[in-house]
Amino acid sequence: MRDDMIDRVTELVREVARTIVLPRWRRLTDSEIEEKSPGDLVTVADQESERALTAGLTALLPGSSVVGEEAVAADPSVLERLDDGGPVWL
């Protein structure tokens, strides 16, 4: 089961990279890049890939939650998921 899960997560990451990240590599416009805090940039590719990974990971492991960089930047209370007692993807 463990190897199967690793394979499924690997395929999910590859799919997100192939469909969301790579098509935008070095092609982002200024309107697709924001500064979430001074000197800390976020792109639409960052946000979309985190949303896709979150959906995919929680589907792979029902009852799990995700604590991602962009979600925490938008809502710091997302960090409270670390204390929920269930499985958490970081």
DSSP file (Angstrom, degrees, kcal/mol; ACC not computed):
  #  RESIDUE AA STRUCTURE BP1 BP2  ACC     N-H-->O    O-->H-N    N-H-->O    O-->H-N    TCO  KAPPA ALPHA  PHI   PSI    X-CA   Y-CA   Z-CA
    1    1 A M     >        0   0    0      0, 0.0     4,-2.3     0, 0.0     5,-0.2   0.000 360.0 360.0 360.0 -41.4    0.0    0.0    0.0
    2    2 A R  H  >  +     0   0    0      1,-0.2     4,-2.4     2,-0.2     5,-0.2   0.930 360.0  46.3 -61.2 -46.8    2.8    2.4    0.9
    3    3 A D  H  > S+     0   0    0      1,-0.2     4,-2.4     2,-0.2    -1,-0.2   0.886 111.0  53.5 -63.5 -38.1    4.5    2.0   -2.5
    4    4 A D  H  > S+     0   0    0      2,-0.2     4,-2.2     1,-0.2    -1,-0.2   0.907 109.2  48.7 -62.4 -41.9    1.2    2.4   -4.3
    5    5 A M  H  X S+     0   0    0     -4,-2.3     4,-2.7     2,-0.2     5,-0.2   0.913 110.3  50.8 -65.1 -42.8    0.6    5.7   -2.4
    6    6 A I  H  X S+     0   0    0     -4,-2.4     4,-2.6     1,-0.2    -2,-0.2   0.920 111.0  49.2 -60.3 -43.2    4.0    7.0   -3.3
    7    7 A D  H  X S+     0   0    0     -4,-2.4     4,-2.3     2,-0.2    -1,-0.2   0.899 111.7  48.7 -62.8 -40.6    3.4    6.2   -6.9
    8    8 A R  H  X S+     0   0    0     -4,-2.2     4,-2.0     2,-0.2    -2,-0.2   0.892 112.6  47.1 -68.9 -39.5    0.0    7.9   -6.9
    9    9 A V  H  X S+     0   0    0     -4,-2.7     4,-2.6     2,-0.2     5,-0.2   0.915 111.1  52.5 -66.8 -42.2    1.5   11.1   -5.2
   10   10 A T  H  X S+     0   0    0     -4,-2.6     4,-2.4    -5,-0.2    -2,-0.2   0.923 110.2  47.8 -58.3 -45.4    4.3   11.1   -7.7
   11   11 A E  H  X S+     0   0    0     -4,-2.3     4,-2.5     2,-0.2    -1,-0.2   0.889 110.4  52.2 -65.1 -38.9    1.9   10.9  -10.6
   12   12 A L  H  X S+     0   0    0     -4,-2.0     4,-2.5     2,-0.2     5,-0.2   0.937 110.5  47.4 -61.2 -47.1   -0.2   13.7   -9.1
   13   13 A V  H  X S+     0   0    0     -4,-2.6     4,-2.4     1,-0.2    -2,-0.2   0.910 112.9  49.2 -62.1 -42.5    2.8   16.0   -8.8
   14   14 A R  H  X S+     0   0    0     -4,-2.4     4,-2.7    -5,-0.2    -1,-0.2   0.907 110.7  50.3 -63.1 -41.5    3.9   15.2  -12.3
   15   15 A E  H  X S+     0   0    0     -4,-2.5     4,-2.6     2,-0.2     5,-0.3   0.917 111.3  47.8 -63.9 -44.0    0.5   15.9  -13.7
   16   16 A V  H  X>S+     0   0    0     -4,-2.5     4,-2.5     2,-0.2     5,-1.5   0.914 113.7  47.8 -63.8 -42.4    0.3   19.3  -11.9
   17   17 A A  I  <>S+     0   0    0     -4,-2.4     5,-3.2    -5,-0.2    -2,-0.2   0.922 115.0  46.3 -62.4 -43.2    3.7   20.2  -13.1
   18   18 A R  I  <5S+     0   0    0     -4,-2.7    -2,-0.2    -5,-0.2    -1,-0.2   0.876 123.7  31.0 -68.3 -39.0    2.8   19.1  -16.7
   19   19 A T  I  <5S+     0   0    0     -4,-2.6    -2,-0.2    -5,-0.2    -3,-0.2   0.740 134.2  18.3 -97.1 -24.0   -0.5   20.9  -16.8
   20   20 A I  I  <5S+     0   0    0     -4,-2.5     4,-0.4    -5,-0.3    -3,-0.2   0.793 125.8  35.0-115.3 -47.9   -0.2   23.9  -14.6
   21   21 A V  I >><S+     0   0    0     -5,-1.5     3,-1.4     2,-0.1     4,-0.6   0.972 113.6  48.2 -80.8 -56.2    3.5   24.8  -13.9
   22   22 A L  G >4<S+     0   0    0     -5,-3.2     3,-1.1     1,-0.3    -4,-0.1   0.854 104.4  59.0 -60.8 -38.6    5.4   24.0  -17.1
   23   23 A P  G 34 S+     0   0    0      0, 0.0    -1,-0.3     0, 0.0    -2,-0.1   0.777 112.6  42.4 -61.5 -21.4    3.0   25.7  -19.6
   24   24 A R  G X> S+     0   0    0     -3,-1.4     3,-2.7    -4,-0.4     4,-0.6   0.478  80.1 133.1-100.4  -4.0    3.7   29.0  -17.6
   25   25 A W  T << S-     0   0    0     -3,-1.1    -3,-0.1    -4,-0.6    -4,-0.0  -0.287  91.3 -13.4 -56.1 119.0    7.4   28.6  -17.2
   26   26 A R  T 34 S+     0   0    0      1,-0.1    -1,-0.3    -2,-0.1    -2,-0.1   0.709 121.3  91.7  59.5  24.7    9.0   31.9  -18.2
   27   27 A R  T <4  +     0   0    0     -3,-2.7    -2,-0.2     2,-0.1     2,-0.1   0.275  50.0 126.9-126.7   8.4    5.7   33.0  -19.7
   28   28 A L     <  -     0   0    0     -4,-0.6     2,-0.2     1,-0.1     5,-0.0  -0.418  49.8-139.9 -71.6 141.5    4.0   34.8  -16.8
   29   29 A T    >   -     0   0    0     -2,-0.1     3,-1.9     1,-0.1     4,-0.2  -0.559  29.4-103.7 -91.6 164.9    2.8   38.3  -17.4
   30   30 A D  G >  S+     0   0    0      1,-0.3     3,-1.4    -2,-0.2    -1,-0.1   0.840 122.0  59.8 -56.9 -33.6    3.1   41.0  -14.7
   31   31 A S  G 3  S+     0   0    0      1,-0.3    -1,-0.3     3,-0.0    -3,-0.0   0.614  99.5  57.8 -72.6 -10.5   -0.6   40.6  -13.9
   32   32 A E  G <  S+     0   0    0     -3,-1.9    12,-1.8    11,-0.0     2,-0.4   0.305  98.1  70.9 -99.9   7.7    0.0   37.0  -13.0
   33   33 A I  E <   +A   43   0A   0     -3,-1.4     2,-0.3    10,-0.2    10,-0.2  -0.992  60.4 177.3-127.4 129.1    2.6   37.8  -10.3
   34   34 A E  E     -A   42   0A   0      8,-3.1     8,-2.6    -2,-0.4     2,-0.7  -0.868  30.6-124.8-125.5 160.8    1.7   39.4   -7.0
   35   35 A E  E     -A   41   0A   0     -2,-0.3     6,-0.2     6,-0.2    -2,-0.0  -0.926  20.2-175.5-105.0 110.9    3.7   40.4   -4.0
   36   36 A K  E    S-     0   0A   0      4,-2.2     5,-0.1    -2,-0.7    -1,-0.1   0.791  78.1  -7.3 -79.4 -26.6    2.1   38.7   -0.9
   37   37 A S  E >  S-A   40   0A   0      3,-1.1     3,-2.9    -3,-0.1    -1,-0.3  -0.942 108.6 -56.9-154.3 164.9    4.5   40.5    1.4
   38   38 A P  T 3  S-     0   0    0      0, 0.0     3,-0.1     0, 0.0    -2,-0.0  -0.216 126.0  -2.3 -52.5 120.0    7.5   42.7    0.7
   39   39 A G  T 3  S+     0   0    0      1,-0.1     2,-0.7     0, 0.0    -4,-0.0   0.435 107.5 109.3  80.9   0.0    9.9   40.6   -1.4
   40   40 A D  E <   -A   37   0A   0     -3,-2.9    -4,-2.2     2,-0.0    -3,-1.1  -0.903  52.0-166.5-114.7 104.1    7.7   37.5   -1.3
   41   41 A L  E     -A   35   0A   0     -2,-0.7     2,-0.4    -6,-0.2    -6,-0.2  -0.586  10.1-171.2 -94.3 151.0    6.2   36.8   -4.7
   42   42 A V  E     -A   34   0A   0     -8,-2.6    -8,-3.1    -2,-0.2     2,-0.3  -0.996   8.0-158.7-136.5 140.8    3.3   34.5   -5.7
   43   43 A T  E  >  -A   33   0A   0     -2,-0.4     4,-2.2   -10,-0.2   -10,-0.2  -0.723  33.8-110.5-114.7 165.9    2.2   33.6   -9.1
   44   44 A V  H  > S+     0   0    0    -12,-1.8     4,-2.9    -2,-0.3     5,-0.3   0.849 121.1  57.4 -61.9 -32.2   -1.0   32.2  -10.6
   45   45 A A  H  > S+     0   0    0    -13,-0.3     4,-2.2     2,-0.2     5,-0.2   0.895 105.6  49.7 -64.9 -39.4    0.9   29.0  -11.2
   46   46 A D  H  > S+     0   0    0      2,-0.2     4,-2.1     1,-0.2    -2,-0.2   0.951 115.4  42.9 -60.8 -49.7    1.8   28.8   -7.5
   47   47 A Q  H  X S+     0   0    0     -4,-2.2     4,-2.1     1,-0.2    -2,-0.2   0.921 116.7  45.3 -66.0 -46.3   -1.8   29.3   -6.5
   48   48 A E  H  X S+     0   0    0     -4,-2.9     4,-2.4     1,-0.2    -1,-0.2   0.893 112.8  50.4 -67.4 -39.2   -3.4   27.0   -9.1
   49   49 A S  H  X S+     0   0    0     -4,-2.2     4,-2.7    -5,-0.3     5,-0.2   0.898 109.9  50.6 -67.6 -37.9   -0.9   24.2   -8.5
   50   50 A E  H  X S+     0   0    0     -4,-2.1     4,-2.6    -5,-0.2    -1,-0.2   0.915 110.8  49.4 -65.4 -40.4   -1.4   24.3   -4.7
   51   51 A R  H  X S+     0   0    0     -4,-2.1     4,-2.3     2,-0.2    -2,-0.2   0.924 113.3  46.6 -62.2 -43.4   -5.2   24.1   -5.3
   52   52 A A  H  X S+     0   0    0     -4,-2.4     4,-2.5     2,-0.2    -2,-0.2   0.908 113.6  47.8 -66.1 -42.4   -4.8   21.1   -7.6
   53   53 A L  H  X S+     0   0    0     -4,-2.7     4,-3.1     2,-0.2     5,-0.3   0.905 110.6  52.4 -64.5 -40.9   -2.4   19.4   -5.3
   54   54 A T  H  X S+     0   0    0     -4,-2.6     4,-2.1    -5,-0.2     5,-0.2   0.941 112.2  44.8 -60.4 -47.6   -4.7   20.0   -2.3
   55   55 A A  H  X S+     0   0    0     -4,-2.3     4,-1.4     1,-0.2    -2,-0.2   0.925 117.1  45.7 -62.7 -44.5   -7.7   18.5   -4.2
   56   56 A G  H  X S+     0   0    0     -4,-2.5     4,-1.9     2,-0.2    -2,-0.2   0.905 113.2  47.9 -67.4 -42.5   -5.6   15.5   -5.4
   57   57 A L  H  X S+     0   0    0     -4,-3.1     4,-1.8     1,-0.2    -1,-0.2   0.902 111.7  48.7 -68.0 -41.4   -4.0   14.7   -2.1
   58   58 A T  H  < S+     0   0    0     -4,-2.1     6,-0.3    -5,-0.3    -1,-0.2   0.799 110.8  52.4 -70.5 -26.0   -7.2   14.8   -0.1
   59   59 A A  H  < S+     0   0    0     -4,-1.4    -1,-0.2    -5,-0.2    -2,-0.2   0.862 108.9  50.2 -72.5 -36.3   -8.8   12.6   -2.7
   60   60 A L  H  < S+     0   0    0     -4,-1.9    -2,-0.2     1,-0.3    -1,-0.2   0.841 125.0  27.3 -68.4 -33.2   -5.9   10.1   -2.4
   61   61 A L  S >< S-     0   0    0     -4,-1.8     3,-2.0    -5,-0.1    -1,-0.3  -0.722  85.9-149.9-132.6  82.1   -6.2   10.1    1.4
   62   62 A P  T 3  S+     0   0    0      0, 0.0    -3,-0.1     0, 0.0     3,-0.1  -0.209  83.2  29.9 -54.6 139.3   -9.8   10.9    2.5
   63   63 A G  T 3  S+     0   0    0      1,-0.4     2,-0.1    -5,-0.2    -4,-0.1   0.329  96.2 116.1  90.9  -6.7   -9.9   12.6    5.9
   64   64 A S    <   -     0   0    0     -3,-2.0    -1,-0.4    -6,-0.3     2,-0.3  -0.444  49.6-152.7 -87.2 167.2   -6.5   14.2    5.4
   65   65 A S  E     -b   88   0B   0     22,-1.8    24,-3.1    -2,-0.1     2,-0.4  -0.880   7.5-130.5-133.7 169.2   -5.9   17.9    5.1
   66   66 A V  E     -b   89   0B   0     -2,-0.3     2,-0.6    22,-0.2    24,-0.2  -0.970   8.0-164.9-125.7 135.7   -3.3   20.1    3.5
   67   67 A V        +     0   0    0     22,-2.8     2,-0.3    -2,-0.4    12,-0.0  -0.933  26.6 175.5-117.0 103.1   -1.2   23.0    4.9
   68   68 A G     >  -     0   0    0     -2,-0.6     4,-2.5     1,-0.1     5,-0.2  -0.770  40.4-117.3-112.8 155.5    0.2   24.8    1.9
   69   69 A E  H  > S+     0   0    0     -2,-0.3     4,-2.1     1,-0.2     5,-0.1   0.896 113.0  44.2 -56.2 -47.1    2.3   27.9    1.6
   70   70 A E  H  > S+     0   0    0      2,-0.2     4,-1.9     1,-0.2    -1,-0.2   0.874 112.6  51.5 -72.7 -35.6   -0.2   29.9   -0.4
   71   71 A A  H  > S+     0   0    0      2,-0.2     4,-2.2     1,-0.2     7,-0.2   0.905 112.0  47.3 -64.9 -40.8   -3.2   28.8    1.7
   72   72 A V  H  < S+     0   0    0     -4,-2.5    -2,-0.2     2,-0.2    -1,-0.2   0.885 109.6  53.5 -67.7 -38.5   -1.4   29.9    4.9
   73   73 A A  H  < S+     0   0    0     -4,-2.1    -1,-0.2    -5,-0.2    -2,-0.2   0.887 114.8  41.5 -62.7 -38.0   -0.4   33.2    3.4
   74   74 A A  H  < S+     0   0    0     -4,-1.9    -2,-0.2     1,-0.3    -1,-0.2   0.814 136.4  12.6 -77.8 -31.4   -4.0   33.9    2.5
   75   75 A D    ><  -     0   0    0     -4,-2.2     3,-2.4    -5,-0.2    -1,-0.3  -0.754  61.5-165.3-150.7  95.2   -5.3   32.6    5.8
   76   76 A P  G >  S+     0   0    0      0, 0.0     3,-1.7     0, 0.0     4,-0.2   0.706  84.2  75.8 -57.8 -20.2   -2.9   31.9    8.7
   77   77 A S  G >  S+     0   0    0      1,-0.3     3,-1.8     2,-0.2     4,-0.3   0.665  73.5  82.1 -67.1 -13.2   -5.6   29.9   10.6
   78   78 A V  G X  S+     0   0    0     -3,-2.4     3,-1.9     1,-0.3    -1,-0.3   0.813  77.7  70.4 -58.2 -28.9   -4.8   27.0    8.1
   79   79 A L  G X  S+     0   0    0     -3,-1.7     3,-1.9     1,-0.3    -1,-0.3   0.751  80.0  74.9 -60.7 -23.0   -1.9   26.2   10.3
   80   80 A E  G X  S+     0   0    0     -3,-1.8     3,-1.7     1,-0.3    -1,-0.3   0.720  76.9  76.7 -63.5 -19.3   -4.4   25.0   12.9
   81   81 A R  G X  S+     0   0    0     -3,-1.9     3,-1.2     1,-0.3     4,-0.3   0.748  80.2  70.7 -61.9 -22.1   -4.9   21.9   10.8
   82   82 A L  G <  S+     0   0    0     -3,-1.9     3,-0.3     1,-0.3    -1,-0.3   0.763 100.2  46.3 -65.5 -23.1   -1.5   20.7   12.1
   83   83 A D  G <  S+     0   0    0     -3,-1.7    -1,-0.3    -4,-0.3    -2,-0.2   0.359  83.1  96.7 -99.5   4.0   -3.2   20.1   15.5
   84   84 A D  S <  S-     0   0    0     -3,-1.2    -1,-0.2    -4,-0.2    -2,-0.1   0.707  87.0-128.3 -70.5 -19.1   -6.3   18.4   14.2
   85   85 A G  S    S+     0   0    0      1,-0.3    -1,-0.1    -3,-0.3     3,-0.1   0.253  73.7 102.3  91.9 -14.2   -4.9   14.9   14.8
   86   86 A G  S    S-     0   0    0     -5,-0.3    -1,-0.3     1,-0.2     2,-0.1  -0.372  87.4 -67.0 -93.7 177.9   -5.5   13.6   11.4
   87   87 A P        -     0   0    0      0, 0.0   -22,-1.8     0, 0.0     2,-0.4  -0.417  53.0-164.4 -66.2 139.4   -3.1   13.1    8.5
   88   88 A V  E     -b   65   0B   0    -24,-0.2     2,-0.4    -2,-0.1   -22,-0.2  -0.991  13.2-148.2-130.5 131.0   -1.7   16.3    7.1
   89   89 A W  E      b   66   0B   0    -24,-3.1   -22,-2.8    -2,-0.4   -31,-0.0  -0.826 360.0 360.0 -91.8 134.3    0.1   16.9    3.9
   90   90 A L              0   0    0     -2,-0.4   -21,-0.2   -24,-0.2    -1,-0.1   0.375 360.0 360.0-110.7 360.0    2.7   19.8    4.0
